[in-house]
Amino acid sequence: MSAPFRADHVGSLLRPHELHDMREQVRMGKADAAKLKQAEDRLIREVVKLQEDLGLPSITDGEFRRDWWHIDFLAGFDGVELRRDEGDAYFDTKFKGADPKPPTMFVTNKLRRTKPSMVPHFQFLKSVVKKGTPKFTMPSPAMLHARGDRESIRKTYPNADNFWADLTRCYREEIADLYKSGCRYLQIDDTTIAMFGDPKVQETFRKLGDDPKKDVAVYAQAVNDAIREVPDDMTVAIHTCRGNFRSTWLAKGSYDYVAETAFSTIDVDGFFLEYDDERSGGFEPLRHIPKGKRVVLGLVSSKVPELESKDQLKKRIEQATQYVSLENLCLSPQCGFSSTHHGNNLTVEQEKAKLRLCIDTAKEVWGSL
């Protein structure tokens, strides 16, 4: 079985408290970056073993080197500047329950990639994985447009086409180096496309002067432009959900608003789709998934500790076969367990139980992973 796998996962895993504490010490000048990296390396080895012991076919570094699933990667490109609200001396105060608002991304110069953003992260992951396929996750290029300071983008790029051309070039260069480093399983993470199903989100974008329907098409094209030079032996999947922060979400609404454009045009091998509760609507939009593409049903919630019923999961998988053949379906949690450094409201044991449930259910439904 090639990726995406029958039992898969989105990527981020609960950060150990030791890592939180060490990163805060570095920000306060009480520890050095070299010690932090040593801790990250050791804890990533442990979380890799956790995944291997569970029997997961895809292995990530849990995104342990990141604070924010999207910002850290995008800030690796020249031209992206992070600014925090006045009064935030450093955002590690969020560990102490202060305002969890992330820094804002400003585009202050032309976007260029003069150094790798996260290629070394993957290189370390690959060096420690003994079983399974190392998977690297990166945010969709749409996230810089959707979450960045829009005025700074317009000022630096009066012509939006040039913005997208430069940004997606940065992506292609990063992906090419990931491929050279041995990456054969890449996941693009996106919270923009699915969120457009929420009328409140549509209105927010209209206030920015956008047409939400056009944005969906532009964002889909940006993903295609970012991955257009990917070799045939590199699997690319896209994960799109409605936000994930400390077990909360940012939007609700089905995939109907975006499915015809996004599902039919984004040229990936598989779609990781959030379907853990009624917020996501029904499976009908899956009819727009092209034949032969894999759909990873995010039926298991990474937000709540309660364990789903295996029988209910099987029932929902069967319902989805009305639109996608069983051989092209897979199962996973609906999102990561720790999209930001804070993590969702679960314990590591509950996280493991959720992942084990995906594995056990997949074996019973498909016979193998």
C-alpha positions as a Markdown table, in Angstrom:
| # | Residue | x | y | z |
|---|---|---|---|---|
| 1 | Met | 0.0 | 0.0 | 0.0 |
| 2 | Ser | 1.4 | 3.4 | -1.0 |
| 3 | Ala | 0.7 | 6.7 | 0.7 |
| 4 | Pro | -1.7 | 8.0 | 1.8 |
| 5 | Phe | -2.1 | 4.9 | 4.0 |
| 6 | Arg | -5.3 | 3.1 | 5.2 |
| 7 | Ala | -4.5 | 4.3 | 8.7 |
| 8 | Asp | -2.7 | 7.7 | 8.5 |
| 9 | His | -2.4 | 10.8 | 10.6 |
| 10 | Val | -2.2 | 14.5 | 9.9 |
| 11 | Gly | 1.2 | 15.0 | 11.5 |
| 12 | Ser | 1.4 | 17.2 | 14.7 |
| 13 | Leu | 1.6 | 15.4 | 18.0 |
| 14 | Leu | 1.4 | 16.6 | 21.6 |
| 15 | Arg | 4.5 | 18.4 | 22.7 |
| 16 | Pro | 6.2 | 17.2 | 25.9 |
| 17 | His | 6.1 | 19.8 | 28.7 |
| 18 | Glu | 9.9 | 19.6 | 28.8 |
| 19 | Leu | 10.0 | 21.1 | 25.3 |
| 20 | His | 7.6 | 23.9 | 26.3 |
| 21 | Asp | 9.8 | 24.8 | 29.2 |
| 22 | Met | 13.1 | 24.6 | 27.3 |
| 23 | Arg | 11.8 | 26.8 | 24.5 |
| 24 | Glu | 10.5 | 29.4 | 27.0 |
| 25 | Gln | 13.9 | 29.4 | 28.7 |
| 26 | Val | 15.6 | 30.1 | 25.4 |
| 27 | Arg | 13.3 | 33.0 | 24.7 |
| 28 | Met | 14.0 | 34.5 | 28.1 |
| 29 | Gly | 17.7 | 34.1 | 27.6 |
| 30 | Lys | 18.1 | 31.5 | 30.3 |
| 31 | Ala | 19.1 | 28.7 | 28.0 |
| 32 | Asp | 20.9 | 28.6 | 24.6 |
| 33 | Ala | 19.6 | 27.4 | 21.2 |
| 34 | Ala | 22.0 | 24.5 | 21.1 |
| 35 | Lys | 20.5 | 23.0 | 24.2 |
| 36 | Leu | 17.0 | 23.4 | 22.8 |
| 37 | Lys | 18.1 | 21.6 | 19.6 |
| 38 | Gln | 19.5 | 18.8 | 21.6 |
| 39 | Ala | 16.2 | 18.5 | 23.5 |
| 40 | Glu | 14.2 | 18.6 | 20.2 |
| 41 | Asp | 16.4 | 15.9 | 18.7 |
| 42 | Arg | 16.0 | 13.6 | 21.7 |
| 43 | Leu | 12.3 | 14.1 | 22.0 |
| 44 | Ile | 11.7 | 13.7 | 18.2 |
| 45 | Arg | 13.5 | 10.3 | 18.4 |
| 46 | Glu | 11.1 | 9.4 | 21.2 |
| 47 | Val | 8.0 | 10.5 | 19.3 |
| 48 | Val | 9.2 | 8.6 | 16.2 |
| 49 | Lys | 9.5 | 5.5 | 18.3 |
| 50 | Leu | 6.0 | 6.1 | 19.7 |
| 51 | Gln | 4.6 | 6.1 | 16.1 |
| 52 | Glu | 6.7 | 3.1 | 15.1 |
| 53 | Asp | 5.6 | 1.1 | 18.2 |
| 54 | Leu | 2.0 | 1.9 | 17.4 |
| 55 | Gly | 2.5 | 0.6 | 13.8 |
| 56 | Leu | 1.7 | 3.8 | 11.9 |
| 57 | Pro | 2.9 | 3.5 | 8.3 |
| 58 | Ser | 3.6 | 7.3 | 8.1 |
| 59 | Ile | 6.0 | 8.9 | 10.6 |
| 60 | Thr | 6.4 | 12.6 | 11.3 |
| 61 | Asp | 8.5 | 14.6 | 13.7 |
| 62 | Gly | 5.3 | 15.7 | 15.5 |
| 63 | Glu | 6.2 | 19.2 | 14.3 |
| 64 | Phe | 8.2 | 19.5 | 17.5 |
| 65 | Arg | 10.5 | 22.2 | 16.2 |
| 66 | Arg | 7.5 | 24.5 | 15.4 |
| 67 | Asp | 5.4 | 26.8 | 17.5 |
| 68 | Trp | 2.8 | 27.4 | 14.8 |
| 69 | Trp | 2.0 | 24.9 | 12.1 |
| 70 | His | 2.0 | 27.6 | 9.3 |
| 71 | Ile | 3.9 | 30.6 | 10.5 |
| 72 | Asp | 7.3 | 29.0 | 11.3 |
| 73 | Phe | 7.6 | 27.6 | 7.7 |
| 74 | Leu | 6.5 | 30.7 | 5.9 |
| 75 | Ala | 8.8 | 32.9 | 8.0 |
| 76 | Gly | 11.7 | 30.9 | 6.6 |
| 77 | Phe | 11.4 | 32.8 | 3.3 |
| 78 | Asp | 13.0 | 36.2 | 2.8 |
| 79 | Gly | 10.5 | 39.0 | 2.7 |
| 80 | Val | 8.2 | 37.6 | 5.5 |
| 81 | Glu | 8.5 | 39.5 | 8.8 |
| 82 | Leu | 6.8 | 38.6 | 12.0 |
| 83 | Arg | 5.3 | 41.3 | 14.2 |
| 84 | Arg | 3.6 | 40.9 | 17.6 |
| 85 | Asp | 1.0 | 43.1 | 19.2 |
| 86 | Glu | 2.4 | 45.9 | 21.3 |
| 87 | Gly | 2.7 | 44.7 | 24.9 |
| 88 | Asp | 3.8 | 41.2 | 23.9 |
| 89 | Ala | 7.4 | 41.2 | 25.0 |
| 90 | Tyr | 7.7 | 37.7 | 23.7 |
| 91 | Phe | 5.0 | 35.2 | 22.8 |
| 92 | Asp | 6.2 | 32.5 | 25.1 |
| 93 | Thr | 4.0 | 34.3 | 27.7 |
| 94 | Lys | 1.2 | 32.3 | 26.0 |
| 95 | Phe | 2.5 | 29.2 | 27.9 |
| 96 | Lys | 1.3 | 31.0 | 31.0 |
| 97 | Gly | -2.2 | 31.6 | 29.7 |
| 98 | Ala | -1.8 | 35.0 | 28.1 |
| 99 | Asp | -3.3 | 36.0 | 24.8 |
| 100 | Pro | -2.7 | 33.1 | 22.4 |
| 101 | Lys | -2.9 | 35.3 | 19.3 |
| 102 | Pro | 0.0 | 34.3 | 17.0 |
| 103 | Pro | 2.4 | 36.9 | 15.5 |
| 104 | Thr | 1.2 | 38.5 | 12.3 |
| 105 | Met | 3.0 | 37.8 | 9.0 |
| 106 | Phe | 4.0 | 40.9 | 7.0 |
| 107 | Val | 5.3 | 40.8 | 3.5 |
| 108 | Thr | 7.9 | 43.6 | 3.6 |
| 109 | Asn | 10.1 | 42.7 | 0.6 |
| 110 | Lys | 10.0 | 40.4 | -2.5 |
| 111 | Leu | 9.7 | 36.8 | -1.5 |
| 112 | Arg | 12.8 | 34.8 | -2.0 |
| 113 | Arg | 14.3 | 31.5 | -0.7 |
| 114 | Thr | 18.0 | 32.1 | -0.1 |
| 115 | Lys | 18.2 | 29.3 | 2.5 |
| 116 | Pro | 16.1 | 26.2 | 3.3 |
| 117 | Ser | 13.1 | 26.8 | 5.4 |
| 118 | Met | 12.7 | 23.4 | 7.0 |
| 119 | Val | 14.7 | 20.9 | 4.9 |
| 120 | Pro | 17.0 | 20.1 | 7.9 |
| 121 | His | 14.0 | 19.1 | 9.9 |
| 122 | Phe | 13.2 | 16.4 | 7.4 |
| 123 | Gln | 16.8 | 15.3 | 7.1 |
| 124 | Phe | 16.9 | 14.6 | 10.8 |
| 125 | Leu | 13.5 | 12.8 | 10.7 |
| 126 | Lys | 14.6 | 10.6 | 7.9 |
| 127 | Ser | 17.9 | 9.7 | 9.7 |
| 128 | Val | 16.0 | 8.4 | 12.8 |
| 129 | Val | 13.0 | 6.6 | 11.2 |
| 130 | Lys | 13.6 | 2.8 | 11.2 |
| 131 | Lys | 10.1 | 1.6 | 10.2 |
| 132 | Gly | 7.5 | 3.3 | 8.0 |
| 133 | Thr | 7.6 | 6.3 | 5.6 |
| 134 | Pro | 8.9 | 9.7 | 6.9 |
| 135 | Lys | 6.3 | 12.3 | 6.0 |
| 136 | Phe | 6.9 | 16.0 | 5.9 |
| 137 | Thr | 4.1 | 18.6 | 6.4 |
| 138 | Met | 4.1 | 22.2 | 5.2 |
| 139 | Pro | 1.4 | 24.9 | 5.1 |
| 140 | Ser | -0.4 | 25.8 | 1.9 |
| 141 | Pro | 0.9 | 28.9 | 0.2 |
| 142 | Ala | -2.6 | 30.2 | 0.6 |
| 143 | Met | -1.9 | 30.7 | 4.3 |
| 144 | Leu | 0.4 | 33.7 | 3.7 |
| 145 | His | -2.4 | 35.5 | 1.7 |
| 146 | Ala | -5.2 | 34.5 | 4.0 |
| 147 | Arg | -3.5 | 35.0 | 7.4 |
| 148 | Gly | -0.8 | 37.6 | 6.5 |
| 149 | Asp | -1.3 | 41.3 | 6.7 |
| 150 | Arg | -3.1 | 42.1 | 3.5 |
| 151 | Glu | -2.0 | 45.7 | 3.2 |
| 152 | Ser | 1.7 | 44.8 | 3.3 |
| 153 | Ile | 1.1 | 42.3 | 0.5 |
| 154 | Arg | -0.6 | 44.9 | -1.6 |
| 155 | Lys | 2.1 | 47.4 | -1.0 |
| 156 | Thr | 5.0 | 45.1 | -1.8 |
| 157 | Tyr | 3.1 | 43.4 | -4.6 |
| 158 | Pro | 0.7 | 45.8 | -6.4 |
| 159 | Asn | 0.3 | 43.0 | -9.0 |
| 160 | Ala | -1.0 | 40.0 | -7.2 |
| 161 | Asp | 0.2 | 37.6 | -9.9 |
| 162 | Asn | 3.8 | 38.5 | -9.0 |
| 163 | Phe | 3.1 | 37.7 | -5.3 |
| 164 | Trp | 1.9 | 34.2 | -6.2 |
| 165 | Ala | 4.7 | 33.7 | -8.7 |
| 166 | Asp | 7.4 | 34.5 | -6.2 |
| 167 | Leu | 5.8 | 32.6 | -3.3 |
| 168 | Thr | 5.2 | 29.4 | -5.3 |
| 169 | Arg | 8.7 | 29.6 | -6.6 |
| 170 | Cys | 9.9 | 29.5 | -3.0 |
| 171 | Tyr | 7.8 | 26.4 | -2.5 |
| 172 | Arg | 9.1 | 24.6 | -5.6 |
| 173 | Glu | 12.7 | 25.3 | -4.5 |
| 174 | Glu | 12.0 | 24.0 | -1.0 |
| 175 | Ile | 10.2 | 20.9 | -2.3 |
| 176 | Ala | 13.0 | 20.1 | -4.7 |
| 177 | Asp | 15.5 | 20.1 | -1.9 |
| 178 | Leu | 13.2 | 18.0 | 0.2 |
| 179 | Tyr | 13.0 | 15.5 | -2.6 |
| 180 | Lys | 16.8 | 15.5 | -2.9 |
| 181 | Ser | 16.9 | 14.7 | 0.8 |
| 182 | Gly | 14.8 | 11.6 | 0.3 |
| 183 | Cys | 11.3 | 12.9 | 1.0 |
| 184 | Arg | 8.7 | 10.9 | -0.9 |
| 185 | Tyr | 5.6 | 11.8 | 1.1 |
| 186 | Leu | 4.6 | 15.4 | 1.3 |
| 187 | Gln | 1.5 | 16.9 | 2.9 |
| 188 | Ile | 0.2 | 20.4 | 2.2 |
| 189 | Asp | -1.8 | 21.7 | 5.2 |
| 190 | Asp | -4.6 | 24.3 | 4.6 |
| 191 | Thr | -7.3 | 25.9 | 6.7 |
| 192 | Thr | -8.5 | 28.4 | 4.1 |
| 193 | Ile | -10.4 | 26.3 | 1.6 |
| 194 | Ala | -12.5 | 24.3 | 4.0 |
| 195 | Met | -13.3 | 27.4 | 6.0 |
| 196 | Phe | -14.9 | 29.2 | 3.0 |
| 197 | Gly | -17.9 | 26.9 | 3.6 |
| 198 | Asp | -18.7 | 29.2 | 6.6 |
| 199 | Pro | -20.8 | 32.3 | 5.6 |
| 200 | Lys | -19.0 | 34.3 | 8.3 |
| 201 | Val | -15.6 | 33.5 | 6.8 |
| 202 | Gln | -16.9 | 34.5 | 3.3 |
| 203 | Glu | -18.0 | 37.8 | 4.7 |
| 204 | Thr | -14.7 | 38.4 | 6.4 |
| 205 | Phe | -12.9 | 38.0 | 3.0 |
| 206 | Arg | -15.5 | 40.2 | 1.3 |
| 207 | Lys | -14.6 | 43.0 | 3.7 |
| 208 | Leu | -11.0 | 42.6 | 2.6 |
| 209 | Gly | -12.1 | 43.3 | -1.0 |
| 210 | Asp | -12.1 | 39.6 | -2.0 |
| 211 | Asp | -14.5 | 37.4 | -3.9 |
| 212 | Pro | -14.5 | 34.2 | -1.8 |
| 213 | Lys | -15.4 | 32.0 | -4.8 |
| 214 | Lys | -12.4 | 33.4 | -6.7 |
| 215 | Asp | -10.2 | 33.0 | -3.7 |
| 216 | Val | -10.9 | 29.3 | -3.7 |
| 217 | Ala | -9.8 | 29.0 | -7.3 |
| 218 | Val | -6.7 | 31.2 | -6.7 |
| 219 | Tyr | -5.7 | 29.2 | -3.6 |
| 220 | Ala | -6.2 | 25.9 | -5.5 |
| 221 | Gln | -4.0 | 27.1 | -8.3 |
| 222 | Ala | -1.4 | 28.3 | -5.8 |
| 223 | Val | -1.1 | 24.7 | -4.5 |
| 224 | Asn | -0.8 | 23.4 | -8.0 |
| 225 | Asp | 1.9 | 25.9 | -8.9 |
| 226 | Ala | 3.8 | 25.0 | -5.7 |
| 227 | Ile | 3.8 | 21.2 | -6.5 |
| 228 | Arg | 3.9 | 21.3 | -10.3 |
| 229 | Glu | 7.5 | 20.0 | -10.6 |
| 230 | Val | 7.1 | 17.2 | -8.1 |
| 231 | Pro | 8.6 | 13.9 | -9.5 |
| 232 | Asp | 6.2 | 11.0 | -10.1 |
| 233 | Asp | 7.6 | 9.0 | -7.2 |
| 234 | Met | 6.8 | 11.7 | -4.6 |
| 235 | Thr | 3.3 | 11.4 | -3.1 |
| 236 | Val | 1.6 | 14.7 | -2.3 |
| 237 | Ala | -1.6 | 15.0 | -0.3 |
| 238 | Ile | -3.5 | 18.0 | 0.9 |
| 239 | His | -5.1 | 18.3 | 4.3 |
| 240 | Thr | -7.9 | 20.9 | 4.7 |
| 241 | Cys | -9.8 | 21.6 | 7.9 |
| 242 | Arg | -11.6 | 24.4 | 9.7 |
| 243 | Gly | -9.0 | 25.3 | 12.2 |
| 244 | Asn | -7.4 | 23.6 | 15.2 |
| 245 | Phe | -6.3 | 25.4 | 18.4 |
| 246 | Arg | -6.4 | 24.1 | 21.9 |
| 247 | Ser | -9.3 | 21.8 | 20.9 |
| 248 | Thr | -11.3 | 24.6 | 19.4 |
| 249 | Trp | -12.2 | 25.4 | 15.7 |
| 250 | Leu | -12.5 | 28.6 | 13.7 |
| 251 | Ala | -15.3 | 27.8 | 11.2 |
| 252 | Lys | -18.1 | 25.4 | 10.3 |
| 253 | Gly | -19.8 | 24.5 | 7.1 |
| 254 | Ser | -19.8 | 21.7 | 4.6 |
| 255 | Tyr | -17.4 | 21.3 | 1.7 |
| 256 | Asp | -20.2 | 22.1 | -0.8 |
| 257 | Tyr | -19.1 | 25.7 | -1.3 |
| 258 | Val | -15.6 | 24.7 | -2.4 |
| 259 | Ala | -15.8 | 21.1 | -3.6 |
| 260 | Glu | -16.4 | 21.6 | -7.3 |
| 261 | Thr | -13.4 | 23.9 | -7.7 |
| 262 | Ala | -11.0 | 22.6 | -5.0 |
| 263 | Phe | -11.6 | 18.8 | -5.2 |
| 264 | Ser | -11.7 | 18.7 | -9.0 |
| 265 | Thr | -8.7 | 20.9 | -9.7 |
| 266 | Ile | -6.1 | 20.5 | -6.9 |
| 267 | Asp | -3.7 | 18.0 | -8.5 |
| 268 | Val | -2.7 | 15.9 | -5.5 |
| 269 | Asp | -2.7 | 12.1 | -4.9 |
| 270 | Gly | -4.9 | 12.3 | -1.8 |
| 271 | Phe | -7.2 | 14.5 | 0.2 |
| 272 | Phe | -7.2 | 14.5 | 4.1 |
| 273 | Leu | -10.7 | 15.8 | 4.9 |
| 274 | Glu | -12.2 | 16.7 | 8.3 |
| 275 | Tyr | -15.3 | 14.7 | 9.0 |
| 276 | Asp | -15.4 | 14.3 | 12.8 |
| 277 | Asp | -18.7 | 15.9 | 13.5 |
| 278 | Glu | -21.7 | 17.7 | 12.0 |
| 279 | Arg | -19.7 | 20.9 | 11.4 |
| 280 | Ser | -18.2 | 19.3 | 8.3 |
| 281 | Gly | -21.5 | 18.4 | 6.7 |
| 282 | Gly | -22.2 | 15.2 | 4.7 |
| 283 | Phe | -20.2 | 13.2 | 2.3 |
| 284 | Glu | -22.0 | 14.4 | -0.8 |
| 285 | Pro | -19.2 | 16.8 | -1.9 |
| 286 | Leu | -16.9 | 13.8 | -2.3 |
| 287 | Arg | -18.6 | 13.2 | -5.7 |
| 288 | His | -16.3 | 15.9 | -7.0 |
| 289 | Ile | -13.1 | 13.9 | -6.1 |
| 290 | Pro | -11.6 | 12.7 | -9.4 |
| 291 | Lys | -11.6 | 8.9 | -9.9 |
| 292 | Gly | -8.5 | 7.2 | -8.5 |
| 293 | Lys | -7.6 | 9.9 | -6.0 |
| 294 | Arg | -7.5 | 8.8 | -2.3 |
| 295 | Val | -9.7 | 10.3 | 0.3 |
| 296 | Val | -8.5 | 10.1 | 3.9 |
| 297 | Leu | -11.6 | 10.4 | 6.1 |
| 298 | Gly | -10.9 | 12.4 | 9.2 |
| 299 | Leu | -13.5 | 10.6 | 11.3 |
| 300 | Val | -11.6 | 10.5 | 14.6 |
| 301 | Ser | -11.5 | 13.7 | 16.5 |
| 302 | Ser | -8.1 | 15.0 | 17.7 |
| 303 | Lys | -9.9 | 17.6 | 19.8 |
| 304 | Val | -11.7 | 15.6 | 22.4 |
| 305 | Pro | -10.4 | 12.7 | 24.6 |
| 306 | Glu | -13.5 | 10.5 | 24.2 |
| 307 | Leu | -12.8 | 7.5 | 22.0 |
| 308 | Glu | -15.0 | 7.0 | 19.0 |
| 309 | Ser | -17.0 | 3.8 | 18.4 |
| 310 | Lys | -15.3 | 1.4 | 16.0 |
| 311 | Asp | -18.7 | 0.3 | 14.7 |
| 312 | Gln | -19.7 | 3.9 | 14.1 |
| 313 | Leu | -16.5 | 4.5 | 12.2 |
| 314 | Lys | -17.2 | 1.5 | 10.0 |
| 315 | Lys | -20.7 | 2.7 | 9.4 |
| 316 | Arg | -19.5 | 6.1 | 8.3 |
| 317 | Ile | -16.8 | 4.7 | 6.0 |
| 318 | Glu | -19.5 | 2.6 | 4.4 |
| 319 | Gln | -21.6 | 5.7 | 3.9 |
| 320 | Ala | -18.7 | 7.4 | 2.1 |
| 321 | Thr | -18.5 | 4.6 | -0.4 |
| 322 | Gln | -21.6 | 6.1 | -2.1 |
| 323 | Tyr | -19.2 | 8.7 | -3.5 |
| 324 | Val | -15.7 | 7.2 | -3.4 |
| 325 | Ser | -14.9 | 3.5 | -3.8 |
| 326 | Leu | -13.7 | 1.6 | -0.7 |
| 327 | Glu | -10.3 | 0.9 | -2.3 |
| 328 | Asn | -9.7 | 4.7 | -2.5 |
| 329 | Leu | -10.7 | 5.5 | 1.1 |
| 330 | Cys | -8.5 | 5.7 | 4.2 |
| 331 | Leu | -8.9 | 6.7 | 7.9 |
| 332 | Ser | -7.2 | 9.3 | 10.1 |
| 333 | Pro | -7.8 | 11.8 | 12.9 |
| 334 | Gln | -9.5 | 14.9 | 11.5 |
| 335 | Cys | -6.5 | 17.1 | 12.3 |
| 336 | Gly | -3.2 | 17.1 | 14.2 |
| 337 | Phe | -3.1 | 16.9 | 17.9 |
| 338 | Ser | -1.0 | 20.0 | 18.4 |
| 339 | Ser | -1.2 | 22.4 | 15.4 |
| 340 | Thr | 0.3 | 25.0 | 17.8 |
| 341 | His | 2.8 | 24.5 | 20.6 |
| 342 | His | -0.1 | 24.6 | 23.1 |
| 343 | Gly | -1.6 | 21.3 | 22.0 |
| 344 | Asn | -5.2 | 20.0 | 22.2 |
| 345 | Asn | -6.9 | 19.0 | 25.4 |
| 346 | Leu | -5.8 | 15.4 | 25.5 |
| 347 | Thr | -3.2 | 13.3 | 27.2 |
| 348 | Val | -0.5 | 11.4 | 25.3 |
| 349 | Glu | -2.2 | 8.1 | 26.3 |
| 350 | Gln | -5.5 | 9.4 | 24.8 |
| 351 | Glu | -3.6 | 10.5 | 21.7 |
| 352 | Lys | -2.2 | 7.0 | 21.3 |
| 353 | Ala | -5.6 | 5.4 | 21.8 |
| 354 | Lys | -7.0 | 7.6 | 19.0 |
| 355 | Leu | -4.2 | 6.5 | 16.6 |
| 356 | Arg | -4.5 | 2.9 | 17.7 |
| 357 | Leu | -8.2 | 3.1 | 16.9 |
| 358 | Cys | -7.5 | 4.3 | 13.4 |
| 359 | Ile | -5.0 | 1.4 | 12.9 |
| 360 | Asp | -7.3 | -1.3 | 14.3 |
| 361 | Thr | -10.3 | -0.1 | 12.4 |
| 362 | Ala | -8.4 | 0.1 | 9.1 |
| 363 | Lys | -7.1 | -3.4 | 9.5 |
| 364 | Glu | -10.7 | -4.7 | 10.0 |
| 365 | Val | -12.1 | -2.7 | 7.1 |
| 366 | Trp | -9.3 | -3.2 | 4.5 |
| 367 | Gly | -7.4 | -6.1 | 5.9 |
| 368 | Ser | -4.1 | -4.2 | 5.9 |
| 369 | Leu | -2.6 | -0.8 | 6.2 |
